[in-house]
């Protein structure tokens, strides 16, 4: 009897696909809890920046870029909306930003499950 061949991978290393699922999950956890577990979203951002060089040249780099852009643009629009709440129109911006982030999370995660990038990168 022979043992099936197992590819040589370091035991402490996550493959990029699993890592990308983890980042989507952490980002979604922070989003779904309404910021109560916002540290999860920050952990996802830190993780993506730390593993960005490992993902360079792969389709997972596009997913990291997708999520990082989502984070930074959402942060900008939430900050602008927070200032605009002083004149009672900022709540529209908050709602629009939440819907936009939800759309990008779903679109990106579905693309990852299909094995493709979230948008067309040239």
Backbone as JSON Lines, residues from 0, in Angstrom:
{"i":0,"aa":"X","n":[0.84,-1.18,0.0],"ca":[0.0,0.0,0.0],"c":[0.88,1.24,0.0]}
{"i":1,"aa":"X","n":[0.51,2.16,-0.84],"ca":[1.29,3.39,-0.91],"c":[0.41,4.57,-0.49]}
{"i":2,"aa":"X","n":[1.04,5.55,0.09],"ca":[0.33,6.75,0.51],"c":[0.17,7.68,-0.68]}
{"i":3,"aa":"X","n":[-0.98,8.36,-0.77],"ca":[-1.14,9.32,-1.86],"c":[-0.13,10.46,-1.72]}
{"i":4,"aa":"X","n":[0.29,10.96,-2.84],"ca":[1.26,12.04,-2.83],"c":[0.6,13.33,-2.35]}
{"i":5,"aa":"X","n":[1.23,13.95,-1.4],"ca":[0.75,15.22,-0.88],"c":[1.73,16.29,-1.34]}
{"i":6,"aa":"X","n":[1.21,17.37,-1.97],"ca":[2.13,18.4,-2.44],"c":[2.87,19.04,-1.26]}
{"i":7,"aa":"X","n":[4.11,19.39,-1.52],"ca":[4.92,20.01,-0.48],"c":[4.51,21.46,-0.29]}
{"i":8,"aa":"X","n":[3.91,21.73,0.85],"ca":[3.56,23.09,1.22],"c":[3.95,23.28,2.67]}
{"i":9,"aa":"X","n":[4.41,24.46,3.02],"ca":[4.7,24.7,4.42],"c":[3.42,24.56,5.25]}
{"i":10,"aa":"X","n":[3.53,23.95,6.41],"ca":[2.36,23.71,7.24],"c":[1.76,24.99,7.81]}
{"i":11,"aa":"X","n":[2.54,26.04,7.96],"ca":[2.05,27.27,8.55],"c":[1.56,28.27,7.51]}
{"i":12,"aa":"X","n":[1.55,27.89,6.28],"ca":[1.19,28.81,5.2],"c":[-0.23,28.55,4.69]}
{"i":13,"aa":"X","n":[-0.99,29.6,4.56],"ca":[-2.31,29.5,3.96],"c":[-2.18,29.73,2.46]}
{"i":14,"aa":"X","n":[-2.96,29.01,1.68],"ca":[-2.92,29.31,0.25],"c":[-3.69,30.62,0.02]}
{"i":15,"aa":"X","n":[-3.41,31.26,-1.09],"ca":[-3.97,32.59,-1.35],"c":[-5.49,32.57,-1.49]}
{"i":16,"aa":"X","n":[-6.05,31.49,-2.01],"ca":[-7.5,31.41,-2.14],"c":[-8.17,31.44,-0.76]}
{"i":17,"aa":"X","n":[-7.66,30.64,0.15],"ca":[-8.2,30.61,1.51],"c":[-7.99,31.96,2.19]}
{"i":18,"aa":"X","n":[-6.83,32.54,2.01],"ca":[-6.53,33.84,2.6],"c":[-7.49,34.91,2.08]}
{"i":19,"aa":"X","n":[-7.8,34.85,0.81],"ca":[-8.72,35.83,0.23],"c":[-10.13,35.62,0.78]}
{"i":20,"aa":"X","n":[-10.55,34.38,0.95],"ca":[-11.85,34.11,1.59],"c":[-11.87,34.65,3.02]}
{"i":21,"aa":"X","n":[-10.77,34.49,3.74],"ca":[-10.69,35.0,5.11],"c":[-10.82,36.52,5.12]}
{"i":22,"aa":"X","n":[-10.17,37.2,4.17],"ca":[-10.26,38.66,4.14],"c":[-11.67,39.12,3.81]}
{"i":23,"aa":"X","n":[-12.33,38.44,2.86],"ca":[-13.72,38.79,2.58],"c":[-14.59,38.55,3.82]}
{"i":24,"aa":"X","n":[-14.35,37.44,4.51],"ca":[-15.13,37.12,5.71],"c":[-14.92,38.13,6.82]}
{"i":25,"aa":"X","n":[-13.67,38.53,7.06],"ca":[-13.4,39.53,8.08],"c":[-14.03,40.87,7.72]}
{"i":26,"aa":"X","n":[-13.91,41.26,6.47],"ca":[-14.5,42.52,6.02],"c":[-16.02,42.47,6.2]}
{"i":27,"aa":"X","n":[-16.63,41.36,5.8],"ca":[-18.09,41.22,5.92],"c":[-18.51,41.21,7.39]}
{"i":28,"aa":"X","n":[-17.73,40.58,8.25],"ca":[-18.05,40.55,9.68],"c":[-18.09,41.96,10.26]}
{"i":29,"aa":"X","n":[-17.1,42.75,9.94],"ca":[-17.08,44.14,10.39],"c":[-18.23,44.95,9.82]}
{"i":30,"aa":"X","n":[-18.58,44.66,8.58],"ca":[-19.67,45.39,7.91],"c":[-21.03,45.0,8.49]}
{"i":31,"aa":"X","n":[-21.28,43.71,8.63],"ca":[-22.58,43.22,9.08],"c":[-22.87,43.64,10.52]}
{"i":32,"aa":"X","n":[-21.83,43.72,11.35],"ca":[-22.05,44.1,12.74],"c":[-22.15,45.61,12.92]}
{"i":33,"aa":"X","n":[-22.17,46.33,11.83],"ca":[-22.35,47.78,11.9],"c":[-21.23,48.51,12.61]}
{"i":34,"aa":"X","n":[-20.04,48.0,12.5],"ca":[-18.9,48.64,13.11],"c":[-18.62,48.15,14.52]}
{"i":35,"aa":"X","n":[-19.55,47.39,15.12],"ca":[-19.33,46.86,16.47],"c":[-18.08,45.99,16.49]}
{"i":36,"aa":"X","n":[-17.9,45.2,15.46],"ca":[-16.68,44.41,15.3],"c":[-15.84,44.98,14.15]}
{"i":37,"aa":"X","n":[-15.76,46.3,14.1],"ca":[-15.01,46.97,13.05],"c":[-13.55,46.59,13.04]}
{"i":38,"aa":"X","n":[-13.07,46.09,14.15],"ca":[-11.68,45.63,14.21],"c":[-11.44,44.49,13.21]}
{"i":39,"aa":"X","n":[-12.5,43.74,12.89],"ca":[-12.36,42.66,11.9],"c":[-12.06,43.25,10.53]}
{"i":40,"aa":"X","n":[-12.72,44.34,10.19],"ca":[-12.45,44.99,8.9],"c":[-11.03,45.53,8.87]}
{"i":41,"aa":"X","n":[-10.61,46.13,9.96],"ca":[-9.23,46.63,10.02],"c":[-8.22,45.48,9.94]}
{"i":42,"aa":"X","n":[-8.55,44.35,10.56],"ca":[-7.68,43.18,10.47],"c":[-7.58,42.7,9.03]}
{"i":43,"aa":"X","n":[-8.7,42.73,8.3],"ca":[-8.69,42.33,6.89],"c":[-7.79,43.25,6.07]}
{"i":44,"aa":"X","n":[-7.88,44.55,6.33],"ca":[-7.06,45.52,5.6],"c":[-5.58,45.3,5.89]}
{"i":45,"aa":"X","n":[-5.23,45.12,7.16],"ca":[-3.83,44.87,7.53],"c":[-3.34,43.58,6.89]}
{"i":46,"aa":"X","n":[-4.16,42.54,6.94],"ca":[-3.79,41.25,6.34],"c":[-3.54,41.39,4.84]}
{"i":47,"aa":"X","n":[-4.4,42.14,4.16],"ca":[-4.21,42.33,2.72],"c":[-2.93,43.08,2.41]}
{"i":48,"aa":"X","n":[-2.64,44.12,3.19],"ca":[-1.39,44.85,2.96],"c":[-0.17,43.98,3.25]}
{"i":49,"aa":"X","n":[-0.25,43.12,4.26],"ca":[0.88,42.25,4.58],"c":[1.11,41.18,3.51]}
{"i":50,"aa":"X","n":[0.04,40.67,2.92],"ca":[0.15,39.58,1.95],"c":[0.09,40.05,0.5]}
{"i":51,"aa":"X","n":[0.1,41.35,0.29],"ca":[-0.02,41.89,-1.06],"c":[1.12,41.44,-1.97]}
{"i":52,"aa":"X","n":[2.32,41.38,-1.45],"ca":[3.46,40.97,-2.29],"c":[3.36,39.49,-2.67]}
{"i":53,"aa":"X","n":[2.82,38.67,-1.76],"ca":[2.65,37.25,-2.09],"c":[1.63,37.05,-3.2]}
{"i":54,"aa":"X","n":[0.64,37.94,-3.25],"ca":[-0.43,37.8,-4.24],"c":[-0.11,38.49,-5.56]}
{"i":55,"aa":"X","n":[0.97,39.23,-5.61],"ca":[1.31,39.98,-6.82],"c":[1.39,39.06,-8.03]}
{"i":56,"aa":"X","n":[0.75,39.47,-9.11],"ca":[0.77,38.7,-10.35],"c":[-0.26,37.6,-10.42]}
{"i":57,"aa":"X","n":[-1.09,37.47,-9.41],"ca":[-2.14,36.46,-9.42],"c":[-3.5,37.14,-9.46]}
{"i":58,"aa":"X","n":[-4.55,36.35,-9.65],"ca":[-5.89,36.94,-9.65],"c":[-6.28,37.43,-8.26]}
{"i":59,"aa":"X","n":[-5.62,36.9,-7.23],"ca":[-5.93,37.31,-5.87],"c":[-5.47,38.74,-5.59]}
{"i":60,"aa":"X","n":[-4.48,39.2,-6.31],"ca":[-4.05,40.59,-6.19],"c":[-5.18,41.53,-6.59]}
{"i":61,"aa":"X","n":[-5.94,41.15,-7.62],"ca":[-7.08,41.97,-8.05],"c":[-8.15,41.99,-6.96]}
{"i":62,"aa":"X","n":[-8.34,40.89,-6.25],"ca":[-9.31,40.85,-5.15],"c":[-8.84,41.72,-4.0]}
{"i":63,"aa":"X","n":[-7.54,41.68,-3.71],"ca":[-7.02,42.54,-2.65],"c":[-7.21,44.0,-3.01]}
{"i":64,"aa":"X","n":[-6.89,44.36,-4.26],"ca":[-7.09,45.74,-4.71],"c":[-8.56,46.14,-4.62]}
{"i":65,"aa":"X","n":[-9.44,45.22,-5.01],"ca":[-10.89,45.46,-4.98],"c":[-11.34,45.79,-3.55]}
{"i":66,"aa":"X","n":[-10.92,44.97,-2.6],"ca":[-11.33,45.19,-1.22],"c":[-10.67,46.42,-0.61]}
{"i":67,"aa":"X","n":[-9.42,46.67,-0.93],"ca":[-8.75,47.86,-0.4],"c":[-9.38,49.13,-0.95]}
{"i":68,"aa":"X","n":[-9.7,49.14,-2.23],"ca":[-10.39,50.31,-2.8],"c":[-11.76,50.49,-2.15]}
{"i":69,"aa":"X","n":[-12.44,49.39,-1.93],"ca":[-13.74,49.46,-1.28],"c":[-13.59,50.08,0.11]}
{"i":70,"aa":"X","n":[-12.6,49.64,0.86],"ca":[-12.39,50.17,2.21],"c":[-12.1,51.66,2.19]}
{"i":71,"aa":"X","n":[-11.13,52.09,1.39],"ca":[-10.71,53.49,1.42],"c":[-11.79,54.42,0.87]}
{"i":72,"aa":"X","n":[-12.46,54.02,-0.21],"ca":[-13.54,54.87,-0.74],"c":[-14.72,54.92,0.23]}
{"i":73,"aa":"X","n":[-15.05,53.82,0.87],"ca":[-16.14,53.82,1.84],"c":[-15.78,54.71,3.03]}
{"i":74,"aa":"X","n":[-14.54,54.64,3.48],"ca":[-14.11,55.49,4.58],"c":[-14.23,56.96,4.22]}
{"i":75,"aa":"X","n":[-13.82,57.31,3.01],"ca":[-13.93,58.69,2.54],"c":[-15.39,59.14,2.51]}
{"i":76,"aa":"X","n":[-16.25,58.34,1.89],"ca":[-17.65,58.74,1.75],"c":[-18.39,58.74,3.07]}
{"i":77,"aa":"X","n":[-18.02,57.86,3.99],"ca":[-18.63,57.89,5.32],"c":[-18.19,59.14,6.09]}
{"i":78,"aa":"X","n":[-16.94,59.55,5.92],"ca":[-16.47,60.77,6.58],"c":[-17.18,62.0,6.02]}
{"i":79,"aa":"X","n":[-17.32,62.06,4.71],"ca":[-18.05,63.18,4.09],"c":[-19.5,63.17,4.53]}
{"i":80,"aa":"X","n":[-20.11,61.99,4.59],"ca":[-21.5,61.88,5.02],"c":[-21.67,62.27,6.48]}
{"i":81,"aa":"X","n":[-20.69,61.93,7.31],"ca":[-20.75,62.31,8.72],"c":[-20.75,63.83,8.87]}
{"i":82,"aa":"X","n":[-19.94,64.5,8.08],"ca":[-19.91,65.97,8.12],"c":[-21.24,66.52,7.6]}
{"i":83,"aa":"X","n":[-21.78,65.89,6.55],"ca":[-23.03,66.37,5.95],"c":[-24.25,66.11,6.84]}
{"i":84,"aa":"X","n":[-24.12,65.25,7.84],"ca":[-25.25,65.05,8.75],"c":[-25.54,66.3,9.56]}
{"i":85,"aa":"X","n":[-24.57,67.18,9.65],"ca":[-24.78,68.44,10.37],"c":[-25.84,69.3,9.68]}
{"i":86,"aa":"X","n":[-26.0,69.1,8.38],"ca":[-27.07,69.82,7.66],"c":[-28.16,68.87,7.21]}
{"i":87,"aa":"X","n":[-28.23,67.72,7.89],"ca":[-29.32,66.74,7.75],"c":[-29.44,66.06,6.39]}
{"i":88,"aa":"X","n":[-28.39,66.08,5.58],"ca":[-28.45,65.34,4.32],"c":[-27.43,64.2,4.28]}
{"i":89,"aa":"X","n":[-26.64,64.09,5.31],"ca":[-25.6,63.08,5.34],"c":[-26.11,61.66,5.43]}
{"i":90,"aa":"X","n":[-27.33,61.48,5.95],"ca":[-27.87,60.14,6.08],"c":[-28.08,59.49,4.72]}
{"i":91,"aa":"X","n":[-28.37,60.29,3.72],"ca":[-28.49,59.74,2.36],"c":[-27.15,59.19,1.89]}
{"i":92,"aa":"X","n":[-26.08,59.89,2.2],"ca":[-24.74,59.42,1.84],"c":[-24.36,58.16,2.58]}
{"i":93,"aa":"X","n":[-24.75,58.07,3.85],"ca":[-24.46,56.87,4.63],"c":[-25.18,55.67,4.03]}
{"i":94,"aa":"X","n":[-26.46,55.83,3.7],"ca":[-27.23,54.74,3.11],"c":[-26.63,54.33,1.76]}
{"i":95,"aa":"X","n":[-26.3,55.31,0.93],"ca":[-25.71,55.01,-0.38],"c":[-24.38,54.28,-0.22]}
{"i":96,"aa":"X","n":[-23.56,54.69,0.73],"ca":[-22.27,54.04,0.95],"c":[-22.45,52.6,1.44]}
{"i":97,"aa":"X","n":[-23.4,52.38,2.34],"ca":[-23.65,51.03,2.85],"c":[-24.1,50.11,1.72]}
{"i":98,"aa":"X","n":[-25.0,50.59,0.88],"ca":[-25.48,49.79,-0.25],"c":[-24.33,49.49,-1.21]}
{"i":99,"aa":"X","n":[-23.5,50.49,-1.48],"ca":[-22.36,50.32,-2.38],"c":[-21.36,49.3,-1.84]}
{"i":100,"aa":"X","n":[-21.05,49.36,-0.55],"ca":[-20.11,48.42,0.05],"c":[-20.69,47.01,0.0]}
{"i":101,"aa":"X","n":[-21.96,46.87,0.32],"ca":[-22.61,45.55,0.26],"c":[-22.54,44.97,-1.15]}
{"i":102,"aa":"X","n":[-22.81,45.8,-2.15],"ca":[-22.73,45.37,-3.55],"c":[-21.31,44.88,-3.88]}
{"i":103,"aa":"X","n":[-20.3,45.65,-3.48],"ca":[-18.92,45.28,-3.81],"c":[-18.47,44.03,-3.06]}
{"i":104,"aa":"X","n":[-18.91,43.86,-1.84],"ca":[-18.59,42.64,-1.1],"c":[-19.18,41.42,-1.79]}
{"i":105,"aa":"X","n":[-20.45,41.51,-2.14],"ca":[-21.12,40.36,-2.78],"c":[-20.51,40.08,-4.14]}
{"i":106,"aa":"X","n":[-20.31,41.13,-4.95],"ca":[-19.76,40.93,-6.29],"c":[-18.35,40.34,-6.24]}
{"i":107,"aa":"X","n":[-17.52,40.83,-5.34],"ca":[-16.16,40.34,-5.23],"c":[-16.1,38.91,-4.73]}
{"i":108,"aa":"X","n":[-16.9,38.61,-3.71],"ca":[-16.87,37.26,-3.15],"c":[-17.42,36.23,-4.13]}
{"i":109,"aa":"X","n":[-18.47,36.6,-4.87],"ca":[-19.0,35.7,-5.89],"c":[-17.96,35.46,-7.0]}
{"i":110,"aa":"X","n":[-17.25,36.51,-7.38],"ca":[-16.21,36.36,-8.4],"c":[-15.1,35.44,-7.89]}
{"i":111,"aa":"X","n":[-14.76,35.56,-6.62],"ca":[-13.74,34.67,-6.05],"c":[-14.2,33.22,-6.09]}
{"i":112,"aa":"X","n":[-15.45,32.99,-5.76],"ca":[-15.98,31.62,-5.78],"c":[-16.02,31.04,-7.19]}
{"i":113,"aa":"X","n":[-16.18,31.91,-8.2],"ca":[-16.16,31.47,-9.6],"c":[-14.74,31.35,-10.14]}
{"i":114,"aa":"X","n":[-13.78,31.86,-9.4],"ca":[-12.39,31.78,-9.87],"c":[-12.02,32.89,-10.82]}
{"i":115,"aa":"X","n":[-12.69,34.03,-10.72],"ca":[-12.39,35.16,-11.6],"c":[-12.15,36.41,-10.77]}
{"i":116,"aa":"X","n":[-11.78,37.48,-11.45],"ca":[-11.57,38.76,-10.78],"c":[-12.87,39.54,-10.71]}
{"i":117,"aa":"X","n":[-13.05,40.43,-9.76],"ca":[-14.31,41.14,-9.61],"c":[-14.64,42.08,-10.78]}
{"i":118,"aa":"X","n":[-13.65,42.67,-11.39],"ca":[-13.87,43.54,-12.56],"c":[-12.79,43.23,-13.59]}
{"i":119,"aa":"X","n":[-12.91,43.81,-14.72],"ca":[-11.9,43.64,-15.76],"c":[-10.76,44.6,-15.51]}
{"i":120,"aa":"X","n":[-9.58,44.06,-15.26],"ca":[-8.39,44.87,-15.11],"c":[-7.57,44.76,-16.39]}
{"i":121,"aa":"X","n":[-7.05,45.88,-16.86],"ca":[-6.24,45.87,-18.08],"c":[-4.78,45.68,-17.74]}
